[in-house]
Amino acid sequence: MEINIRALYSKPLVFFGMRGMPPWKYPSLLAMIERGYVDLTPMLDREVSLSGASAEPRTMKGATPPATTVITGFSR
């Protein structure tokens, strides 16, 4: 992906991005989480039920904390 750095500096823009990991590493990551080797607490902002998930995009106005909302209740 190419980014026009001049546009970032010359206009009041905000650039958000993230870097993922290759899918072939998922099984080892999930195993580490299951064993308790990885603490996900700092990355979690809050938990919502499935019925409350549709309201989440409306709460994302502007910059958000460096954490995420997780759906934990999958029953209605």
mmCIF file of the N, C-alpha and C atoms, coordinates in Angstrom:
data_MODEL
# 
_entry.id   MODEL 
# 
loop_
_atom_site.group_PDB 
_atom_site.id 
_atom_site.type_symbol 
_atom_site.label_atom_id 
_atom_site.label_alt_id 
_atom_site.label_comp_id 
_atom_site.label_asym_id 
_atom_site.label_entity_id 
_atom_site.label_seq_id 
_atom_site.pdbx_PDB_ins_code 
_atom_site.Cartn_x 
_atom_site.Cartn_y 
_atom_site.Cartn_z 
_atom_site.occupancy 
_atom_site.B_iso_or_equiv 
_atom_site.pdbx_formal_charge 
_atom_site.auth_seq_id 
_atom_site.auth_comp_id 
_atom_site.auth_asym_id 
_atom_site.auth_atom_id 
_atom_site.pdbx_PDB_model_num 
ATOM 1   N N  . MET A 1 1  ? 0.844   -1.170  0.000  1.00 0.00 ? 1  MET A N  1 
ATOM 2   C CA . MET A 1 1  ? 0.000   0.000   0.000  1.00 0.00 ? 1  MET A CA 1 
ATOM 3   C C  . MET A 1 1  ? 0.889   1.233   0.000  1.00 0.00 ? 1  MET A C  1 
ATOM 4   N N  . GLU A 1 2  ? 0.575   2.186   -0.851 1.00 0.00 ? 2  GLU A N  1 
ATOM 5   C CA . GLU A 1 2  ? 1.314   3.434   -0.883 1.00 0.00 ? 2  GLU A CA 1 
ATOM 6   C C  . GLU A 1 2  ? 0.537   4.524   -0.164 1.00 0.00 ? 2  GLU A C  1 
ATOM 7   N N  . ILE A 1 3  ? 1.250   5.368   0.566  1.00 0.00 ? 3  ILE A N  1 
ATOM 8   C CA . ILE A 1 3  ? 0.628   6.455   1.315  1.00 0.00 ? 3  ILE A CA 1 
ATOM 9   C C  . ILE A 1 3  ? 1.267   7.761   0.874  1.00 0.00 ? 3  ILE A C  1 
ATOM 10  N N  . ASN A 1 4  ? 0.442   8.739   0.566  1.00 0.00 ? 4  ASN A N  1 
ATOM 11  C CA . ASN A 1 4  ? 0.933   10.063  0.205  1.00 0.00 ? 4  ASN A CA 1 
ATOM 12  C C  . ASN A 1 4  ? 1.257   10.811  1.500  1.00 0.00 ? 4  ASN A C  1 
ATOM 13  N N  . ILE A 1 5  ? 2.528   10.802  1.888  1.00 0.00 ? 5  ILE A N  1 
ATOM 14  C CA . ILE A 1 5  ? 2.949   11.422  3.143  1.00 0.00 ? 5  ILE A CA 1 
ATOM 15  C C  . ILE A 1 5  ? 2.702   12.924  3.118  1.00 0.00 ? 5  ILE A C  1 
ATOM 16  N N  . ARG A 1 6  ? 2.842   13.546  1.976  1.00 0.00 ? 6  ARG A N  1 
ATOM 17  C CA . ARG A 1 6  ? 2.578   14.987  1.893  1.00 0.00 ? 6  ARG A CA 1 
ATOM 18  C C  . ARG A 1 6  ? 1.136   15.310  2.272  1.00 0.00 ? 6  ARG A C  1 
ATOM 19  N N  . ALA A 1 7  ? 0.204   14.458  1.868  1.00 0.00 ? 7  ALA A N  1 
ATOM 20  C CA . ALA A 1 7  ? -1.203  14.677  2.221  1.00 0.00 ? 7  ALA A CA 1 
ATOM 21  C C  . ALA A 1 7  ? -1.401  14.579  3.733  1.00 0.00 ? 7  ALA A C  1 
ATOM 22  N N  . LEU A 1 8  ? -0.673  13.685  4.373  1.00 0.00 ? 8  LEU A N  1 
ATOM 23  C CA . LEU A 1 8  ? -0.790  13.550  5.824  1.00 0.00 ? 8  LEU A CA 1 
ATOM 24  C C  . LEU A 1 8  ? -0.276  14.790  6.546  1.00 0.00 ? 8  LEU A C  1 
ATOM 25  N N  . TYR A 1 9  ? 0.775   15.390  6.024  1.00 0.00 ? 9  TYR A N  1 
ATOM 26  C CA . TYR A 1 9  ? 1.362   16.563  6.669  1.00 0.00 ? 9  TYR A CA 1 
ATOM 27  C C  . TYR A 1 9  ? 0.682   17.871  6.291  1.00 0.00 ? 9  TYR A C  1 
ATOM 28  N N  . SER A 1 10 ? 0.069   17.925  5.118  1.00 0.00 ? 10 SER A N  1 
ATOM 29  C CA . SER A 1 10 ? -0.482  19.202  4.662  1.00 0.00 ? 10 SER A CA 1 
ATOM 30  C C  . SER A 1 10 ? -1.952  19.404  5.002  1.00 0.00 ? 10 SER A C  1 
ATOM 31  N N  . LYS A 1 11 ? -2.633  18.375  5.453  1.00 0.00 ? 11 LYS A N  1 
ATOM 32  C CA . LYS A 1 11 ? -4.049  18.469  5.779  1.00 0.00 ? 11 LYS A CA 1 
ATOM 33  C C  . LYS A 1 11 ? -4.279  17.914  7.183  1.00 0.00 ? 11 LYS A C  1 
ATOM 34  N N  . PRO A 1 12 ? -5.361  18.319  7.823  1.00 0.00 ? 12 PRO A N  1 
ATOM 35  C CA . PRO A 1 12 ? -5.661  17.763  9.146  1.00 0.00 ? 12 PRO A CA 1 
ATOM 36  C C  . PRO A 1 12 ? -6.265  16.371  9.020  1.00 0.00 ? 12 PRO A C  1 
ATOM 37  N N  . LEU A 1 13 ? -5.430  15.388  8.747  1.00 0.00 ? 13 LEU A N  1 
ATOM 38  C CA . LEU A 1 13 ? -5.879  14.009  8.575  1.00 0.00 ? 13 LEU A CA 1 
ATOM 39  C C  . LEU A 1 13 ? -5.390  13.158  9.737  1.00 0.00 ? 13 LEU A C  1 
ATOM 40  N N  . VAL A 1 14 ? -6.094  12.086  9.960  1.00 0.00 ? 14 VAL A N  1 
ATOM 41  C CA . VAL A 1 14 ? -5.682  11.104  10.955 1.00 0.00 ? 14 VAL A CA 1 
ATOM 42  C C  . VAL A 1 14 ? -5.510  9.787   10.223 1.00 0.00 ? 14 VAL A C  1 
ATOM 43  N N  . PHE A 1 15 ? -4.433  9.113   10.489 1.00 0.00 ? 15 PHE A N  1 
ATOM 44  C CA . PHE A 1 15 ? -4.144  7.845   9.828  1.00 0.00 ? 15 PHE A CA 1 
ATOM 45  C C  . PHE A 1 15 ? -4.205  6.732   10.862 1.00 0.00 ? 15 PHE A C  1 
ATOM 46  N N  . PHE A 1 16 ? -5.097  5.781   10.662 1.00 0.00 ? 16 PHE A N  1 
ATOM 47  C CA . PHE A 1 16 ? -5.220  4.637   11.558 1.00 0.00 ? 16 PHE A CA 1 
ATOM 48  C C  . PHE A 1 16 ? -4.795  3.393   10.798 1.00 0.00 ? 16 PHE A C  1 
ATOM 49  N N  . GLY A 1 17 ? -4.172  2.484   11.464 1.00 0.00 ? 17 GLY A N  1 
ATOM 50  C CA . GLY A 1 17 ? -3.789  1.247   10.812 1.00 0.00 ? 17 GLY A CA 1 
ATOM 51  C C  . GLY A 1 17 ? -3.419  0.191   11.832 1.00 0.00 ? 17 GLY A C  1 
ATOM 52  N N  . MET A 1 18 ? -3.268  -1.002  11.352 1.00 0.00 ? 18 MET A N  1 
ATOM 53  C CA . MET A 1 18 ? -2.851  -2.083  12.218 1.00 0.00 ? 18 MET A CA 1 
ATOM 54  C C  . MET A 1 18 ? -2.122  -3.113  11.379 1.00 0.00 ? 18 MET A C  1 
ATOM 55  N N  . ARG A 1 19 ? -1.377  -3.903  12.049 1.00 0.00 ? 19 ARG A N  1 
ATOM 56  C CA . ARG A 1 19 ? -0.611  -4.925  11.364 1.00 0.00 ? 19 ARG A CA 1 
ATOM 57  C C  . ARG A 1 19 ? -1.003  -6.270  11.950 1.00 0.00 ? 19 ARG A C  1 
ATOM 58  N N  . GLY A 1 20 ? -1.353  -7.164  11.113 1.00 0.00 ? 20 GLY A N  1 
ATOM 59  C CA . GLY A 1 20 ? -1.794  -8.465  11.588 1.00 0.00 ? 20 GLY A CA 1 
ATOM 60  C C  . GLY A 1 20 ? -0.688  -9.493  11.560 1.00 0.00 ? 20 GLY A C  1 
ATOM 61  N N  . MET A 1 21 ? -1.058  -10.700 11.806 1.00 0.00 ? 21 MET A N  1 
ATOM 62  C CA . MET A 1 21 ? -0.108  -11.799 11.743 1.00 0.00 ? 21 MET A CA 1 
ATOM 63  C C  . MET A 1 21 ? -0.625  -12.815 10.743 1.00 0.00 ? 21 MET A C  1 
ATOM 64  N N  . PRO A 1 22 ? 0.257   -13.594 10.139 1.00 0.00 ? 22 PRO A N  1 
ATOM 65  C CA . PRO A 1 22 ? -0.198  -14.564 9.147  1.00 0.00 ? 22 PRO A CA 1 
ATOM 66  C C  . PRO A 1 22 ? -1.070  -15.639 9.786  1.00 0.00 ? 22 PRO A C  1 
ATOM 67  N N  . PRO A 1 23 ? -2.097  -16.072 9.070  1.00 0.00 ? 23 PRO A N  1 
ATOM 68  C CA . PRO A 1 23 ? -3.034  -17.057 9.634  1.00 0.00 ? 23 PRO A CA 1 
ATOM 69  C C  . PRO A 1 23 ? -2.381  -18.357 10.097 1.00 0.00 ? 23 PRO A C  1 
ATOM 70  N N  . TRP A 1 24 ? -1.275  -18.751 9.503  1.00 0.00 ? 24 TRP A N  1 
ATOM 71  C CA . TRP A 1 24 ? -0.659  -20.009 9.908  1.00 0.00 ? 24 TRP A CA 1 
ATOM 72  C C  . TRP A 1 24 ? -0.104  -19.944 11.328 1.00 0.00 ? 24 TRP A C  1 
ATOM 73  N N  . LYS A 1 25 ? -0.002  -18.726 11.907 1.00 0.00 ? 25 LYS A N  1 
ATOM 74  C CA . LYS A 1 25 ? 0.470   -18.599 13.284 1.00 0.00 ? 25 LYS A CA 1 
ATOM 75  C C  . LYS A 1 25 ? -0.674  -18.597 14.303 1.00 0.00 ? 25 LYS A C  1 
ATOM 76  N N  . TYR A 1 26 ? -1.921  -18.543 13.844 1.00 0.00 ? 26 TYR A N  1 
ATOM 77  C CA . TYR A 1 26 ? -3.069  -18.490 14.754 1.00 0.00 ? 26 TYR A CA 1 
ATOM 78  C C  . TYR A 1 26 ? -3.110  -19.657 15.739 1.00 0.00 ? 26 TYR A C  1 
ATOM 79  N N  . PRO A 1 27 ? -2.920  -20.910 15.292 1.00 0.00 ? 27 PRO A N  1 
ATOM 80  C CA . PRO A 1 27 ? -3.014  -22.018 16.256 1.00 0.00 ? 27 PRO A CA 1 
ATOM 81  C C  . PRO A 1 27 ? -2.041  -21.886 17.425 1.00 0.00 ? 27 PRO A C  1 
ATOM 82  N N  . SER A 1 28 ? -0.808  -21.472 17.163 1.00 0.00 ? 28 SER A N  1 
ATOM 83  C CA . SER A 1 28 ? 0.143   -21.336 18.271 1.00 0.00 ? 28 SER A CA 1 
ATOM 84  C C  . SER A 1 28 ? -0.231  -20.165 19.181 1.00 0.00 ? 28 SER A C  1 
ATOM 85  N N  . LEU A 1 29 ? -0.740  -19.077 18.617 1.00 0.00 ? 29 LEU A N  1 
ATOM 86  C CA . LEU A 1 29 ? -1.183  -17.950 19.435 1.00 0.00 ? 29 LEU A CA 1 
ATOM 87  C C  . LEU A 1 29 ? -2.354  -18.354 20.318 1.00 0.00 ? 29 LEU A C  1 
ATOM 88  N N  . LEU A 1 30 ? -3.340  -19.019 19.737 1.00 0.00 ? 30 LEU A N  1 
ATOM 89  C CA . LEU A 1 30 ? -4.511  -19.439 20.516 1.00 0.00 ? 30 LEU A CA 1 
ATOM 90  C C  . LEU A 1 30 ? -4.114  -20.422 21.608 1.00 0.00 ? 30 LEU A C  1 
ATOM 91  N N  . ALA A 1 31 ? -3.152  -21.280 21.333 1.00 0.00 ? 31 ALA A N  1 
ATOM 92  C CA . ALA A 1 31 ? -2.677  -22.216 22.359 1.00 0.00 ? 31 ALA A CA 1 
ATOM 93  C C  . ALA A 1 31 ? -2.013  -21.460 23.508 1.00 0.00 ? 31 ALA A C  1 
ATOM 94  N N  . MET A 1 32 ? -1.250  -20.422 23.188 1.00 0.00 ? 32 MET A N  1 
ATOM 95  C CA . MET A 1 32 ? -0.612  -19.627 24.238 1.00 0.00 ? 32 MET A CA 1 
ATOM 96  C C  . MET A 1 32 ? -1.657  -18.907 25.091 1.00 0.00 ? 32 MET A C  1 
ATOM 97  N N  . ILE A 1 33 ? -2.724  -18.426 24.450 1.00 0.00 ? 33 ILE A N  1 
ATOM 98  C CA . ILE A 1 33 ? -3.801  -17.761 25.192 1.00 0.00 ? 33 ILE A CA 1 
ATOM 99  C C  . ILE A 1 33 ? -4.496  -18.760 26.112 1.00 0.00 ? 33 ILE A C  1 
ATOM 100 N N  . GLU A 1 34 ? -4.799  -19.955 25.589 1.00 0.00 ? 34 GLU A N  1 
ATOM 101 C CA . GLU A 1 34 ? -5.452  -20.983 26.403 1.00 0.00 ? 34 GLU A CA 1 
ATOM 102 C C  . GLU A 1 34 ? -4.619  -21.365 27.620 1.00 0.00 ? 34 GLU A C  1 
ATOM 103 N N  . ARG A 1 35 ? -3.312  -21.426 27.468 1.00 0.00 ? 35 ARG A N  1 
ATOM 104 C CA . ARG A 1 35 ? -2.432  -21.810 28.577 1.00 0.00 ? 35 ARG A CA 1 
ATOM 105 C C  . ARG A 1 35 ? -2.187  -20.668 29.557 1.00 0.00 ? 35 ARG A C  1 
ATOM 106 N N  . GLY A 1 36 ? -2.658  -19.472 29.216 1.00 0.00 ? 36 GLY A N  1 
ATOM 107 C CA . GLY A 1 36 ? -2.474  -18.342 30.111 1.00 0.00 ? 36 GLY A CA 1 
ATOM 108 C C  . GLY A 1 36 ? -1.148  -17.622 29.942 1.00 0.00 ? 36 GLY A C  1 
ATOM 109 N N  . TYR A 1 37 ? -0.424  -17.899 28.855 1.00 0.00 ? 37 TYR A N  1 
ATOM 110 C CA . TYR A 1 37 ? 0.865   -17.246 28.608 1.00 0.00 ? 37 TYR A CA 1 
ATOM 111 C C  . TYR A 1 37 ? 0.711   -15.827 28.075 1.00 0.00 ? 37 TYR A C  1 
ATOM 112 N N  . VAL A 1 38 ? -0.465  -15.519 27.522 1.00 0.00 ? 38 VAL A N  1 
ATOM 113 C CA . VAL A 1 38 ? -0.721  -14.197 26.945 1.00 0.00 ? 38 VAL A CA 1 
ATOM 114 C C  . VAL A 1 38 ? -1.886  -13.572 27.703 1.00 0.00 ? 38 VAL A C  1 
ATOM 115 N N  . ASP A 1 39 ? -1.677  -12.398 28.256 1.00 0.00 ? 39 ASP A N  1 
ATOM 116 C CA . ASP A 1 39 ? -2.725  -11.681 28.983 1.00 0.00 ? 39 ASP A CA 1 
ATOM 117 C C  . ASP A 1 39 ? -3.407  -10.711 28.025 1.00 0.00 ? 39 ASP A C  1 
ATOM 118 N N  . LEU A 1 40 ? -4.649  -10.963 27.709 1.00 0.00 ? 40 LEU A N  1 
ATOM 119 C CA . LEU A 1 40 ? -5.395  -10.117 26.772 1.00 0.00 ? 40 LEU A CA 1 
ATOM 120 C C  . LEU A 1 40 ? -6.070  -8.929  27.454 1.00 0.00 ? 40 LEU A C  1 
ATOM 121 N N  . THR A 1 41 ? -6.053  -8.887  28.775 1.00 0.00 ? 41 THR A N  1 
ATOM 122 C CA . THR A 1 41 ? -6.752  -7.838  29.515 1.00 0.00 ? 41 THR A CA 1 
ATOM 123 C C  . THR A 1 41 ? -6.412  -6.424  29.049 1.00 0.00 ? 41 THR A C  1 
ATOM 124 N N  . PRO A 1 42 ? -5.149  -6.070  28.813 1.00 0.00 ? 42 PRO A N  1 
ATOM 125 C CA . PRO A 1 42 ? -4.847  -4.693  28.383 1.00 0.00 ? 42 PRO A CA 1 
ATOM 126 C C  . PRO A 1 42 ? -5.435  -4.319  27.016 1.00 0.00 ? 42 PRO A C  1 
ATOM 127 N N  . MET A 1 43 ? -5.781  -5.329  26.220 1.00 0.00 ? 43 MET A N  1 
ATOM 128 C CA . MET A 1 43 ? -6.312  -5.043  24.889 1.00 0.00 ? 43 MET A CA 1 
ATOM 129 C C  . MET A 1 43 ? -7.830  -4.955  24.860 1.00 0.00 ? 43 MET A C  1 
ATOM 130 N N  . LEU A 1 44 ? -8.493  -5.266  25.970 1.00 0.00 ? 44 LEU A N  1 
ATOM 131 C CA . LEU A 1 44 ? -9.954  -5.284  26.007 1.00 0.00 ? 44 LEU A CA 1 
ATOM 132 C C  . LEU A 1 44 ? -10.487 -4.008  26.633 1.00 0.00 ? 44 LEU A C  1 
ATOM 133 N N  . ASP A 1 45 ? -11.370 -3.351  25.926 1.00 0.00 ? 45 ASP A N  1 
ATOM 134 C CA . ASP A 1 45 ? -11.997 -2.133  26.441 1.00 0.00 ? 45 ASP A CA 1 
ATOM 135 C C  . ASP A 1 45 ? -13.250 -2.486  27.226 1.00 0.00 ? 45 ASP A C  1 
ATOM 136 N N  . ARG A 1 46 ? -14.130 -3.264  26.603 1.00 0.00 ? 46 ARG A N  1 
ATOM 137 C CA . ARG A 1 46 ? -15.347 -3.679  27.296 1.00 0.00 ? 46 ARG A CA 1 
ATOM 138 C C  . ARG A 1 46 ? -15.965 -4.865  26.572 1.00 0.00 ? 46 ARG A C  1 
ATOM 139 N N  . GLU A 1 47 ? -16.900 -5.495  27.241 1.00 0.00 ? 47 GLU A N  1 
ATOM 140 C CA . GLU A 1 47 ? -17.621 -6.637  26.684 1.00 0.00 ? 47 GLU A CA 1 
ATOM 141 C C  . GLU A 1 47 ? -19.062 -6.243  26.433 1.00 0.00 ? 47 GLU A C  1 
ATOM 142 N N  . VAL A 1 48 ? -19.633 -6.739  25.343 1.00 0.00 ? 48 VAL A N  1 
ATOM 143 C CA . VAL A 1 48 ? -21.036 -6.497  25.028 1.00 0.00 ? 48 VAL A CA 1 
ATOM 144 C C  . VAL A 1 48 ? -21.690 -7.814  24.656 1.00 0.00 ? 48 VAL A C  1 
ATOM 145 N N  . SER A 1 49 ? -23.006 -7.847  24.783 1.00 0.00 ? 49 SER A N  1 
ATOM 146 C CA . SER A 1 49 ? -23.741 -9.033  24.350 1.00 0.00 ? 49 SER A CA 1 
ATOM 147 C C  . SER A 1 49 ? -23.998 -8.930  22.849 1.00 0.00 ? 49 SER A C  1 
ATOM 148 N N  . LEU A 1 50 ? -24.407 -10.020 22.262 1.00 0.00 ? 50 LEU A N  1 
ATOM 149 C CA . LEU A 1 50 ? -24.694 -10.024 20.833 1.00 0.00 ? 50 LEU A CA 1 
ATOM 150 C C  . LEU A 1 50 ? -25.813 -9.039  20.501 1.00 0.00 ? 50 LEU A C  1 
ATOM 151 N N  . SER A 1 51 ? -26.794 -8.927  21.382 1.00 0.00 ? 51 SER A N  1 
ATOM 152 C CA . SER A 1 51 ? -27.908 -8.008  21.119 1.00 0.00 ? 51 SER A CA 1 
ATOM 153 C C  . SER A 1 51 ? -27.458 -6.544  21.171 1.00 0.00 ? 51 SER A C  1 
ATOM 154 N N  . GLY A 1 52 ? -26.361 -6.236  21.868 1.00 0.00 ? 52 GLY A N  1 
ATOM 155 C CA . GLY A 1 52 ? -25.866 -4.871  21.944 1.00 0.00 ? 52 GLY A CA 1 
ATOM 156 C C  . GLY A 1 52 ? -24.799 -4.533  20.913 1.00 0.00 ? 52 GLY A C  1 
ATOM 157 N N  . ALA A 1 53 ? -24.393 -5.525  20.126 1.00 0.00 ? 53 ALA A N  1 
ATOM 158 C CA . ALA A 1 53 ? -23.294 -5.321  19.174 1.00 0.00 ? 53 ALA A CA 1 
ATOM 159 C C  . ALA A 1 53 ? -23.640 -4.353  18.052 1.00 0.00 ? 53 ALA A C  1 
ATOM 160 N N  . SER A 1 54 ? -24.874 -4.300  17.625 1.00 0.00 ? 54 SER A N  1 
ATOM 161 C CA . SER A 1 54 ? -25.235 -3.419  16.508 1.00 0.00 ? 54 SER A CA 1 
ATOM 162 C C  . SER A 1 54 ? -25.107 -1.941  16.873 1.00 0.00 ? 54 SER A C  1 
ATOM 163 N N  . ALA A 1 55 ? -25.096 -1.612  18.152 1.00 0.00 ? 55 ALA A N  1 
ATOM 164 C CA . ALA A 1 55 ? -24.950 -0.216  18.580 1.00 0.00 ? 55 ALA A CA 1 
ATOM 165 C C  . ALA A 1 55 ? -23.481 0.213   18.617 1.00 0.00 ? 55 ALA A C  1 
ATOM 166 N N  . GLU A 1 56 ? -22.547 -0.710  18.578 1.00 0.00 ? 56 GLU A N  1 
ATOM 167 C CA . GLU A 1 56 ? -21.131 -0.390  18.717 1.00 0.00 ? 56 GLU A CA 1 
ATOM 168 C C  . GLU A 1 56 ? -20.585 0.549   17.646 1.00 0.00 ? 56 GLU A C  1 
ATOM 169 N N  . PRO A 1 57 ? -20.902 0.378   16.360 1.00 0.00 ? 57 PRO A N  1 
ATOM 170 C CA . PRO A 1 57 ? -20.351 1.314   15.365 1.00 0.00 ? 57 PRO A CA 1 
ATOM 171 C C  . PRO A 1 57 ? -20.721 2.770   15.643 1.00 0.00 ? 57 PRO A C  1 
ATOM 172 N N  . ARG A 1 58 ? -21.879 3.016   16.222 1.00 0.00 ? 58 ARG A N  1 
ATOM 173 C CA . ARG A 1 58 ? -22.284 4.392   16.521 1.00 0.00 ? 58 ARG A CA 1 
ATOM 174 C C  . ARG A 1 58 ? -21.442 5.007   17.632 1.00 0.00 ? 58 ARG A C  1 
ATOM 175 N N  . THR A 1 59 ? -20.795 4.183   18.442 1.00 0.00 ? 59 THR A N  1 
ATOM 176 C CA . THR A 1 59 ? -19.964 4.708   19.527 1.00 0.00 ? 59 THR A CA 1 
ATOM 177 C C  . THR A 1 59 ? -18.556 5.062   19.054 1.00 0.00 ? 59 THR A C  1 
ATOM 178 N N  . MET A 1 60 ? -18.196 4.676   17.843 1.00 0.00 ? 60 MET A N  1 
ATOM 179 C CA . MET A 1 60 ? -16.849 4.885   17.330 1.00 0.00 ? 60 MET A CA 1 
ATOM 180 C C  . MET A 1 60 ? -16.747 6.191   16.561 1.00 0.00 ? 60 MET A C  1 
ATOM 181 N N  . LYS A 1 61 ? -16.757 7.275   17.269 1.00 0.00 ? 61 LYS A N  1 
ATOM 182 C CA . LYS A 1 61 ? -16.626 8.594   16.662 1.00 0.00 ? 61 LYS A CA 1 
ATOM 183 C C  . LYS A 1 61 ? -15.281 9.171   17.068 1.00 0.00 ? 61 LYS A C  1 
ATOM 184 N N  . GLY A 1 62 ? -14.425 9.417   16.109 1.00 0.00 ? 62 GLY A N  1 
ATOM 185 C CA . GLY A 1 62 ? -13.113 9.959   16.419 1.00 0.00 ? 62 GLY A CA 1 
ATOM 186 C C  . GLY A 1 62 ? -12.170 8.891   16.933 1.00 0.00 ? 62 GLY A C  1 
ATOM 187 N N  . ALA A 1 63 ? -11.153 9.345   17.602 1.00 0.00 ? 63 ALA A N  1 
ATOM 188 C CA . ALA A 1 63 ? -10.146 8.416   18.122 1.00 0.00 ? 63 ALA A CA 1 
ATOM 189 C C  . ALA A 1 63 ? -10.735 7.551   19.222 1.00 0.00 ? 63 ALA A C  1 
ATOM 190 N N  . THR A 1 64 ? -10.304 6.325   19.269 1.00 0.00 ? 64 THR A N  1 
ATOM 191 C CA . THR A 1 64 ? -10.771 5.386   20.283 1.00 0.00 ? 64 THR A CA 1 
ATOM 192 C C  . THR A 1 64 ? -9.580  4.908   21.097 1.00 0.00 ? 64 THR A C  1 
ATOM 193 N N  . PRO A 1 65 ? -9.822  4.398   22.295 1.00 0.00 ? 65 PRO A N  1 
ATOM 194 C CA . PRO A 1 65 ? -8.712  3.902   23.100 1.00 0.00 ? 65 PRO A CA 1 
ATOM 195 C C  . PRO A 1 65 ? -8.038  2.716   22.410 1.00 0.00 ? 65 PRO A C  1 
ATOM 196 N N  . PRO A 1 66 ? -6.777  2.465   22.720 1.00 0.00 ? 66 PRO A N  1 
ATOM 197 C CA . PRO A 1 66 ? -6.087  1.341   22.074 1.00 0.00 ? 66 PRO A CA 1 
ATOM 198 C C  . PRO A 1 66 ? -6.514  0.012   22.668 1.00 0.00 ? 66 PRO A C  1 
ATOM 199 N N  . ALA A 1 67 ? -7.784  -0.293  22.533 1.00 0.00 ? 67 ALA A N  1 
ATOM 200 C CA . ALA A 1 67 ? -8.349  -1.547  23.007 1.00 0.00 ? 67 ALA A CA 1 
ATOM 201 C C  . ALA A 1 67 ? -9.557  -1.860  22.135 1.00 0.00 ? 67 ALA A C  1 
ATOM 202 N N  . THR A 1 68 ? -10.193 -2.956  22.398 1.00 0.00 ? 68 THR A N  1 
ATOM 203 C CA . THR A 1 68 ? -11.303 -3.359  21.553 1.00 0.00 ? 68 THR A CA 1 
ATOM 204 C C  . THR A 1 68 ? -12.476 -3.840  22.389 1.00 0.00 ? 68 THR A C  1 
ATOM 205 N N  . THR A 1 69 ? -13.649 -3.796  21.782 1.00 0.00 ? 69 THR A N  1 
ATOM 206 C CA . THR A 1 69 ? -14.849 -4.323  22.406 1.00 0.00 ? 69 THR A CA 1 
ATOM 207 C C  . THR A 1 69 ? -15.041 -5.769  21.928 1.00 0.00 ? 69 THR A C  1 
ATOM 208 N N  . VAL A 1 70 ? -15.379 -6.644  22.846 1.00 0.00 ? 70 VAL A N  1 
ATOM 209 C CA . VAL A 1 70 ? -15.514 -8.060  22.514 1.00 0.00 ? 70 VAL A CA 1 
ATOM 210 C C  . VAL A 1 70 ? -16.937 -8.500  22.790 1.00 0.00 ? 70 VAL A C  1 
ATOM 211 N N  . ILE A 1 71 ? -17.500 -9.265  21.871 1.00 0.00 ? 71 ILE A N  1 
ATOM 212 C CA . ILE A 1 71 ? -18.832 -9.848  22.063 1.00 0.00 ? 71 ILE A CA 1 
ATOM 213 C C  . ILE A 1 71 ? -18.634 -11.133 22.839 1.00 0.00 ? 71 ILE A C  1 
ATOM 214 N N  . THR A 1 72 ? -19.210 -11.206 24.043 1.00 0.00 ? 72 THR A N  1 
ATOM 215 C CA . THR A 1 72 ? -19.047 -12.393 24.866 1.00 0.00 ? 72 THR A CA 1 
ATOM 216 C C  . THR A 1 72 ? -20.346 -13.148 25.095 1.00 0.00 ? 72 THR A C  1 
ATOM 217 N N  . GLY A 1 73 ? -21.481 -12.487 24.937 1.00 0.00 ? 73 GLY A N  1 
ATOM 218 C CA . GLY A 1 73 ? -22.762 -13.151 25.143 1.00 0.00 ? 73 GLY A CA 1 
ATOM 219 C C  . GLY A 1 73 ? -23.422 -13.407 23.794 1.00 0.00 ? 73 GLY A C  1 
ATOM 220 N N  . PHE A 1 74 ? -23.431 -14.661 23.354 1.00 0.00 ? 74 PHE A N  1 
ATOM 221 C CA . PHE A 1 74 ? -23.977 -14.971 22.032 1.00 0.00 ? 74 PHE A CA 1 
ATOM 222 C C  . PHE A 1 74 ? -25.404 -15.455 22.057 1.00 0.00 ? 74 PHE A C  1 
ATOM 223 N N  . SER A 1 75 ? -26.069 -15.362 23.199 1.00 0.00 ? 75 SER A N  1 
ATOM 224 C CA . SER A 1 75 ? -27.484 -15.718 23.258 1.00 0.00 ? 75 SER A CA 1 
ATOM 225 C C  . SER A 1 75 ? -28.310 -14.462 23.386 1.00 0.00 ? 75 SER A C  1 
ATOM 226 N N  . ARG A 1 76 ? -29.531 -14.500 22.962 1.00 0.00 ? 76 ARG A N  1 
ATOM 227 C CA . ARG A 1 76 ? -30.402 -13.320 23.005 1.00 0.00 ? 76 ARG A CA 1 
ATOM 228 C C  . ARG A 1 76 ? -31.068 -13.183 24.333 1.00 0.00 ? 76 ARG A C  1 
# 
